[in-house]
């Protein structure tokens, strides 16, 4: 295996879904929202609060269920619209980690991405620097400023690939 691949995988631990731990406090996220011109409605504040408290990726349904404890009339479409506004504002990332559900996570300074094994479901966190070459090439060749917030790449991990090779040897 090359040194580049070893450095790209910051944690090769098959953590099965652990996600970003938000570095921002609730007040800092509210400040970021205001800087991009968004009002702090009670519904938005409840949604952001659940994103900040979450140590993992969450779905709109997850947030809706939790936020309705305090705001029983909160509509699921409001949750989706708010999450999409937060995504478009660069405050939240949206990704599909392989289960077909849109999942959201608060973006922090240290972006990371995921390599997800299609065989065992293991998740490998990949540091953001790995994608700098792609951003630079798109900028140079196409004048395109790529926003690569949170990428999920699907394939087969080393252990599963090794097991498949052994199975074929018999």
C-alpha positions in Angstrom: 0.0 0.0 0.0 1.3 3.5 -0.8 2.2 6.1 1.8 -0.5 8.4 0.3 -3.3 5.9 1.0 -2.0 5.4 4.5 -2.0 9.1 5.2 -5.4 9.5 3.6 -7.1 7.3 6.1 -7.0 9.1 9.4 -8.9 6.4 11.2 -9.0 2.9 9.7 -11.1 1.6 12.5 -14.4 0.5 11.0 -16.4 2.6 13.5 -19.7 1.8 11.8 -21.1 5.3 11.6 -19.4 7.5 14.1 -19.5 11.0 12.7 -18.2 14.4 13.3 -18.2 15.8 16.9 -19.2 19.4 16.4 -16.6 21.8 17.7 -19.0 24.8 17.6 -21.0 25.8 20.5 -24.7 26.7 20.1 -23.9 30.4 20.3 -21.2 30.1 17.6 -23.6 28.4 15.2 -26.3 31.0 15.9 -23.7 33.7 15.1 -22.8 31.9 11.8 -26.5 31.8 10.9 -26.9 35.5 11.5 -23.7 36.3 9.5 -25.3 34.6 6.4 -28.5 36.6 6.9 -30.7 34.0 8.5 -33.2 34.8 11.3 -33.1 32.8 14.5 -36.7 31.5 14.7 -37.5 29.1 17.6 -37.9 26.2 15.2 -34.4 26.9 13.6 -32.9 27.2 17.1 -34.4 23.8 18.1 -33.0 22.2 14.9 -29.6 23.7 15.4 -29.5 22.7 19.0 -30.1 19.0 18.1 -27.4 19.2 15.4 -24.9 20.7 17.9 -25.8 18.1 20.6 -25.5 15.2 18.1 -22.1 13.4 18.0 -23.1 11.7 14.8 -24.9 12.2 11.5 -28.6 12.6 11.9 -31.6 12.4 9.6 -34.4 15.0 9.4 -36.7 12.4 10.9 -34.3 12.1 13.9 -34.3 15.8 14.4 -38.0 16.1 13.9 -38.7 13.5 16.6 -36.4 15.2 19.1 -37.5 18.8 18.4 -41.2 18.0 18.6 -40.8 17.3 22.3 -40.4 21.0 22.8 -42.3 22.2 19.6 -45.2 19.7 19.1 -46.4 21.6 16.0 -43.1 21.5 14.2 -43.6 20.2 10.6 -41.2 17.7 9.0 -41.1 19.9 5.9 -39.9 22.8 8.1 -37.1 20.6 9.4 -36.1 19.6 5.8 -36.2 23.3 4.6 -34.1 24.4 7.5 -31.5 21.6 7.0 -31.3 22.5 3.3 -30.9 26.2 4.1 -28.1 25.3 6.6 -26.5 23.1 4.0 -26.6 25.8 1.3 -25.2 28.3 3.8 -22.2 26.0 4.5 -23.1 25.3 8.1 -24.3 21.7 7.7 -23.2 18.9 5.4 -25.6 16.4 3.7 -24.5 12.9 2.8 -25.9 9.4 2.2 -23.8 6.9 4.2 -25.1 4.0 2.2 -28.5 3.4 3.8 -30.4 5.5 1.3 -31.3 8.2 3.9 -30.1 11.8 3.7 -28.0 12.5 6.8 -26.8 15.8 8.1 -23.9 16.9 10.3 -22.7 20.2 11.5 -19.6 21.3 9.6 -16.6 22.3 11.7 -13.2 23.6 10.8 -11.8 20.1 10.3 -13.7 18.6 7.4 -13.6 14.9 6.8 -15.1 12.4 4.5 -15.9 8.7 4.5 -15.0 5.5 2.7 -17.8 3.0 3.3 -17.4 -0.7 2.8 -20.2 -2.3 0.8 -19.5 -5.7 2.2 -19.3 -5.1 6.0 -20.6 -1.5 6.3 -17.4 -0.3 7.9 -16.6 3.4 7.8 -13.2 4.9 7.4 -12.7 8.6 8.0 -10.7 10.4 5.4 -9.0 13.7 6.1 -10.1 16.6 3.9 -6.5 17.3 2.6 -6.9 14.2 0.4 -9.3 16.2 -1.8 -7.2 19.3 -2.2 -5.7 18.0 -5.5 -9.2 17.5 -6.9 -10.2 21.0 -5.9 -7.0 22.5 -7.5 -7.4 20.5 -10.7 -11.0 21.6 -11.1 -10.0 25.2 -10.5 -7.1 25.1 -12.9 -8.7 23.1 -15.8 -12.3 24.4 -15.5 -12.3 27.5 -13.4 -14.6 25.6 -11.1 -14.5 26.2 -7.3 -15.6 22.8 -5.9 -17.3 22.8 -2.6 -16.4 19.3 -1.2 -17.9 19.3 2.3 -18.6 15.7 3.0 -18.0 12.9 0.6 -19.0 9.3 1.0 -17.0 6.9 -1.2 -18.3 3.3 -1.5 -16.1 0.3 -2.2 -14.6 -2.7 -0.4 -12.3 -2.4 2.7 -9.0 -4.3 3.0 -10.4 -7.0 5.3 -13.4 -7.8 3.1 -11.2 -7.7 -0.1 -8.8 -10.1 1.5 -11.6 -12.4 2.6 -13.0 -12.4 -0.9 -9.6 -13.3 -2.4 -9.3 -16.2 0.1 -12.8 -17.5 -0.8 -11.9 -17.5 -4.5 -8.7 -19.4 -3.8 -10.6 -22.4 -2.6 
